[in-house]
Amino acid sequence: MYLTATSRLSFRLLTAEDAELFFELDQDPDVMRYLTGGKLTSRADIADIFIPSMEAYRNESKGWGLWGVFLSNNTEFIGWVLVRPMAFFSDKPEFDNLELGWRFKQSSWGKGFASEATQHIKEQLSEDSAINAFSATALADNLASISVMKNLGMSHIKNYRHHAEAGDVEAVYYQVINLH
């Protein structure tokens, strides 16, 4: 699948060859705050955990994977947008409900890039009539991600306990129905 660019951003489906971009992004404790409690990702974790996980759900023809987001004016990598079926790693993946997630460099925060990139990707994927909904989750105190969810037109569905490395944490689930 190919995604068109916006006036500010271009996109490319990332691969294992982009390991250095993943590593670079995960070296800011503030970027990792709501993911690992600020613990940085090692190159070994990128190679042994992150990339195999990404490759398990990556499907270029369906647009699933991690979409690299780059500034159009200088091709600088600023982050990625995740697309995969909700509950992909469970015994009941929701192939008609796509999970959207994002991780961006701190230097790009507050400029609307996460909302712009994710909305653009969602719009292009929404043309698939097999997709009935788009969903996202975040820790309950991650107000920036919740703001992106609201910018995408998502509504709060539920609060729940998410099991994380550091223990159970309060999380939220948001969703928007795909009107095709």
Secondary structure, DSSP 8 states (H G I E B T S, - for coil): ------SSEEEEE--GGGHHHHHHHTT-HHHHHHHHTT----HHHIIIIIHHHHHHH-BTTTTBEEEEEEETTT--EEEEEEEEEETTTSSS-EEEEEEEEEEE-GGGTTTTHHHHHHHHHHHHHTT-TT--EEEEEEETT-HHHHHHHHHTT-EEEEEEEEEETTEEEEEEEEEEE---
